[in-house]
Amino acid sequence: MEFLFSNFPPLGKDRTKAGNFADKFYSLIPDTQRLDIAVGYITADSLVELKQIVAMNNINKLNLIIGMHYLDLFTEAEYRSAVALNKFLLEENKGEVRLVTPFRFHGKMYSFTNSSGAFAGIIGSNNLSGIFENGNRIYETSVLLENKTHAEQMQKFILELQSTSTDNIGNLLINKFRMANSLLENHEFVEKIDNHELAECIAACTGTSFDIPIKATPKSNLNVFFGRGRVNNTTGLVKARHWYEVELIVPKKITVQAEFPKAGTDSASFYVITDDGWKFKCNVNGDYSKNFRSENDLKILGKWIKGRLENAGALSVGELVTEDVLHKYGRDTFTFTKTRKPDLWYLDFKVR
């Protein structure tokens, strides 16, 4: 048995002497042929992450049981992602997505199986979003079970839950949804500002402004999720880039202009306030300051841009950002404007 903790400071790894859920989950994947998961809640991005785990590694079967959303409702993005994962698994004969229907199931159980049977399980407080760092500092605790008897008991329970209390998501009529919370709410390194501060920022805008192109390139910019992924040469694990991870490539004709922030200088790191009232830090780096990204967490800028596309109905989670997506939204640039406030810029992605 091994305890797994989030290890956020001040109760970090130096004090707990323990690993965390995500690292342990991924460390077990290279030895896993079958993955049985029963959780309370999911997120749309965790479902596309799970699909990539199956597609990029040697997992022959994934059975995902979602315990709370049938009665507590999905957001539309969550539901579409769950249906898409179910379709993929059924078409590839690799499992399915099922919902608990007679009651709310709030457990979080992850069972790992190889050719010799169930060899490990994790149980605790981590919902499916725990398979990656999602930016919300909620301290979770779990236990890894590597005793074969306990691992088999966990898998047996999940399979009994599946056979007695679930139905395939494709067999269920679901047409009521809950309103999605903003992707950046309660996100680490992100501040929600009030209307007064937003108005002050807009009033402080100068004439120095750049239209930053949002390029629909297949495996970069907004689409790094579809790239090769990160390969662990020791274990062989292939881990997809996160759905919301983005790094925009700014054309040289923009970056060479005098007022544009320059990599390697004090101007390279700066705060931005967005037209919808979020404040976070960004930076530029690379040759000719071409890489534009959010600081501390590459998902922040991605959640702001992709979240706008998703909320407008132009993009579904897990789908390629194309020129058609941007056309449907109504913009393929955002405006980056310097303000009179030191180290503060204004980002505008409104559809005009």
N, C-alpha and C positions, 0 to 999 in steps of 0.2 A: 504494500500500500504506500502511496506517495501523495502528499498534500500538494495542491496547485493553487497559487494565489496570484492576484493581479500584480502585486509587487509595485504599486504606486508609492512614491515617497510621501510621507516619511516612513511608511511601513513597506520598505523596499526589500529586494532580495538579500541585501546585506544583513537584514534583520530576520527575515523569514527563513532564509537558507533553502528556499523552495523554488521550483520552476513555475511557469505559468501555463494556463490552459492551451493557448494557441500554439506555443512551441511544442508542447507534448502531443497535441493533436496531429500536427504535421509530421512529427518525428515517427509516428506510428503508421502513416500512410504508405511508405514504401514497402512495408511488410503485409499490407492489408489487401485482401482480394474481395472481401465483402464488408460493407459498412451499413450498420443498422442504427438509425438515429431516431429518438423520440424526444421532441422538445416542445415547450410551451409556445414560444414566439419565434418568428423569423423576421428577417428584413429582405427587401428585394435584392439588395446587393449581396447579401450572404447566400442567397439562392443561386445567383449567377457564379459566385465564387465556388460553390459546391459543384455546379455543373462543370466548371473548368478543372476542378480536382479530379473528377471522374474521367474527363476527356483527355487529360494530360498524363495520367498515371495508370497503373495496372489494376484498377478496381473493376471487377467484373459485375458487381451488384451493389446498388445503393437503394435502400428502402428508407424513405424519410416519412416520419409521422409527425404531423403538426397538431399540437394539442389544444390550442386556445382560440384559433382564429375562426373556426366554424361558428362558434357562439358569440365571440367577441368581435367578429368581423375583420376582414382584411382591408387595407387600402387597395385602390385599384392597381397600383404599381406592384404591390406584394402579390396580389392574386394573379396578375398576368405573368409574373415571374415564376410563380408556383405551377401554373398551367404549362408554361414553356418547359420547365424542368421535367414535369411529368411526361410531356409529349416526347422529349428527347430520350428519357429513360425507357419508355415503352417501345419507341421505334428502334432503339439499339438493343432491346431485350436485356436491359441492365437494371431493372427495378421499377419503382413507381413512387409517387407522392400520394399519401393518404391523410385524411383528416379524421380526428376523433370527433364523433358526432353526439353520443348520448350524454356526455359530461365534459367539463373543462379539465384537460390534463395539463398540469403545470410542471411535470418532471422534466429533467434535462439529462438524458442518458445517451451515451455514445458507445457502441459496441463494435469491436474490431476483430475480424475473422480472417484466418489464412487457411491453407490446405489441411491443417491439423485441427481446425475448429476455432472457436472464440478464444482469443489469447489475451485480450485486454479490454477494459471498459473504463469510461470516465463518467462520474456522476457528481452533480453539484448544482451551482447556481447559474452556470453559463448557458444562455440561450444561443441560437445559431450564430448570431452576430459576433459571438466570442471567438470564432475561428480566425478573425483578424482584428487588428486594433482599429476600432471605429471612431475614436476621437472623443468618446464620452467617458469621463473618469468615474465609472461605477465599479467599485471594488468587488470582484467576484471570488468565490472560493469553490474548489472542487477536489475530488479525490480520484486518483488513478488506481485501478484495481488490476493487478497482473497475475493474481492467483487464478489458475484455470477454472476451478470450481466456481468462483465468484463471477468470472467473466462469462461462463456458460449460463449461470443463473440470470445475469443481466440480459443476455441475448434472448433467453427463454421468455422472460417477462415482456420484452419488446415485441416478440413474435405473438405472444398471447394477447397483448393489447391490440396488435394489428388485426388478428383474426376475430376478436370478439367485439371490438368497439370502434372500428374505422371503416371508411369507404374511400375508394379512389376519388381524387378531386374531380376527375372528369365525369363522374356519375352524379355529382351533386349540383343542384341549381343554386347558384350564388349570384345574386344581383343587387345586394345591398352592401355598401362599403362605408367605411369610416373616413373622415377627412384626414389627409396626411399631415403629420407634423412637419415643420420645416426641417430639412436635413441638417441645418447648422445650429438648431436649438440645442443649448447645453453642450456645445462642442468645445473641446479644449482648444485654447488659443484663438477663440472667436468671441467677440462681444456684440451683443445686440444693443444698438444705440437708440435713443429716443428721437422723436421728430424734430425737436429743437436742435440737437447736435447735427442731425442730417441737414437741416436747413442752413446752419452755420457753415457746414462744409461746402454746400452748393454755392452759398454766397461768396465763399473765399476762392472759388475757382478762377484760374487765370486764363490767359489766351493760349497757353502752352498745352496742346492736346494732341493725342495720337489715336488713330483708329487701328487697333490691334486685330489682325485677321484671325479668325477661328477656322483653321483649316481642317477639312474632312479627309485627311490622309489616312490610309487603311490601318497602319500599325503604330502611329505616333500622334503627337498632339493630344486630341481628345480620345484617340483610339488605342492607347498603349495597352489597354486590357487585352486586345487581340494580338499583341505581339507574342514572342516566343515564351515569355515568362522568365522567372529566375530559377536557375538550375543549381541544386546542391550537388556538387561533384562527388561528395563523399557518400551520400545516401541515395542519390539518383532522383530525389523528389523534385518535381517541377511545380513551381508555385506561380500561379498567374499574377500579373500586376492587378491591383485592385480596380474595380469598376470605375470608381470616382477619381483615380489617380490620373492627373494630367500634367503636362509640361508643354507650354506653348512655345513654338519657334517663331520669333519675331523677325521679319525681314531686315536685312542689313541696311536697306535704304531708310528705315526708321531708326534703328539703333545707333547709327553714326551721327544722328542729329544732336546738336550740342546739349539740349535740355533733357534728352532721354537719359535715365539712370545708367551708370557705367559700372560694369563688373570690376571688382577689386578696388573700388573707391567707397567713400562714406555714403555715396548716393545709392549704392547697390541694394541696400535693405531699407524698406520703407513701409509705412502703414497705408492701407487703402480703406476707404469707406465706400460702400456700394449704394447704388440707387435705391435698394430696398432695405437699407439700414443695418448692414453688417459691417463690422470693423475687424480686420485681421492684418497680419503682416505678410508681405510678399518680398521677393528679391529677384534680381537678374544675375545670371552667371554665364560662363562659357565664352567661346570666341565671339567677339563683337557684341557681348552682352545679349546673345540671341535667345537664351532660355529664360522664360518668364514663368514663375511658379509661386505658389504660396509657401511661406517659410514654416518650418517646424513640421508640417504635414502636407504632402502633395495633394491629399484628398480634399482639402478645404476649397481651393480654387475650383476643383472638379465638381464638388457638390454645389457650388454656387452656379457654375455655368450649366452643367448637365441637369441639375435640379430645375433650372428655369426651363430647359427644353422639355423635360419630363412633365412638369406641371402644365405646360402649354399643350400637351398632347402630341408634341412633335417627335418625341423619342420615348421608346420603351426600354426599361432597364435590361441590359444584356445585348442590345442591338447596336449595330455599327452606326456611328454618326456619319451621315452622308451629306452631300450637297442638298439633296431633297429634304433632309431633316432640317437643315438650316433655313432653306427656303420656306418650309412650312412654318417655322418659328417666326421668320420675318427679318432676321439679321444674320450676317456672317462675320461681324466684327463686334468688339466692345470698345468704348471710348475711354481712354486713359488720360485724365486731366490733372495737371499740377495745381495745387492750391497754394495760397499764401501762407498756410500753416507749415512749419518746418516738417519735412519728411512725411508729408501726407498727400496722397493722391485720391482722386475720385474715379470710381469705375461705374460706367453706365452701360447696361445691357437691355434697356427698355426698347420695346418695338415702337418705332415712330409711326 
